[in-house]
Amino acid sequence: MFDLGMTELLVIGVVALIVIGPKDLPMLFRKVGQYVGKAKGMAREFSRAMDQAADDSGMKEATSSFKDMTSAKNMGLDDINDATKEFKKWDIDSETGKLAEERAANAKKIHELTAKRAEERLAEQAKRAEDAKAEEAAPKKTAKKPTTKKPAAKKPAAAKKAAVPKATPKKTAPKKAAAKKTAPKAAKDTA
């Protein structure tokens, strides 16, 4: 109740022995025990009265109905707990676990094959590009004699130049109006 330890009680007993004396000390402890007993009885009676008042006002029914509403069984959480137990019981070495391993291995093989095919395709495209460059380089050496390809290339370039409109210079504003404004000011200055 007061949270007194053994050492505190021993100190209180020694002080009481010195102050009260050994003759009256047993009567004092008896009376203190009776008071403590009465205090505990009063506290117990008060607690019972509060519980009875709560029962009379319907608080007990309200709390029990609230507890029933929030129970895991009524909310369906027990079904969820049962379902999650199956996940805990799942064994990797079971048939489904073996199937999962096979699927992972197959997926890895497919990934490797697609990567290999992609590399082959890129190598083939690079080879085609080199062949095309070699073909272009070979006709250029022999094409120096006939100049038929050069005029064809010049015509589109000439057409592009003709298609671009030339920029026209902007016209300047007439300065006569400005001169008229300055003339009347000069007349005012002379007047």
Protein Blocks (a to p, Z undefined) as FASTA:
>chain_A
ZZpafklmmmmmmmmmmmnopklmmmmmmmmmmmmmmmmmmmmmmmmmmmmmmmmnommm
mmmmmmmmmpmklnopmmmmmmmmmmmmpcfklmklmmmmmmmmmmmmmmmmmmmmmmmm
mmmmmmmmmmmmmmmmmmmmmmmmpcklmmmmmmmmmmmmmmpccddddddddfklmmmm
mmmmmmmmmZZ
